[in-house]
């Protein structure tokens, strides 16, 4: 890489950014390590199309920064990292070139020698982690048949539901969402898990996705469908962002008709000031890095600590207590959950300890 401006990044606060042009695929592959204070940087590999290199770099920097907060608040001994395989807009990605790009990325992971550990993200899955493992051992979530913990979509959904119970109890007066309308914006793997669980519990579930094929799946499951442009403006008791980041800006917040927003999409806020806009409208928002931590908590419990399935899910369920504590702290201090979660993350980072608070989700 000869040059990048990093776009709108206001300052550099990462430990490392490594960018390579894949020798097999010709695609740009990169790893960002935001912090290794608590342990090796960990984060998924995103394979996505970007308009230019700056956009890909901005994405990997934002995502890795959020992973630092996620790991610190979740109480796991890892730091924040993320990686990206950037596909140029308009570029065809054949199966062979995709496989070559995965091998190129695996070379970069191997070069970092355990200081960054990969997992699946948008555009990659457990089978792709097997490709990484063919070159480097530093990848989580390979299929269960190969000794890994498999997809983290289910545990991520379990964590979101745990966060939702705590927040609904505080905001709606009940953790039981039977008869309540829930809008899920993003009907992918995690969104599908959430929709099935909430509909099964008696909630009125509305789903939306940019992929029109998902409408057929929604119809088969008996779920109401909303077009993406209207999903965030529907009246609802809960809105769940479950797609890409940056969906909540001042304009979309002004159009929200809900008392509660909680979901797994990473980097939901266009910028941190939007948290104040939400609070000013009386909308409770559970920070995405808190609500979406179930996947990483489960994966590390299974693959690092070696605990069985049920015990790993119990650690994920503890997100409910974390959210309850953060809500109480925000209420007492007159702040937002984002402020309290970031404060907790900073405390743990400054002490180098993941077990310094009663909010800890891994005990």
Secondary structure, DSSP 4 states (H G I P E B T S, - for coil): ------TT--S---SEEEEEE-TTT--EEEEEEEE-SSSSEEEEEEEEEESSHHHHHHHHHHHHHHHHHHHHHHT-S-EEEEEEEEEETT----HHHHHHHHHHHHHHHHHHTTSEEEEE-TT--HHHHHHHHTT-S-B----GGGTS----HHHHHHHHHHHHHHHHHHHTS-S--TT-EEEEE--SHHHHHHHHHHHHTT-EEEEE-S-THHHHHHHHTT-EE--HHHHTTSB-SEEEE-S-S--B-HHHHHH-B-SEE----TT-BSSTHHHHHHHHTT-EE--HHHHTTHHHHHHHHHHTS---HHHHHHHHHTHHHHHHHHHHHHHHHT--HHHHHHHHHHHHHHHT-S-SSTT-S--
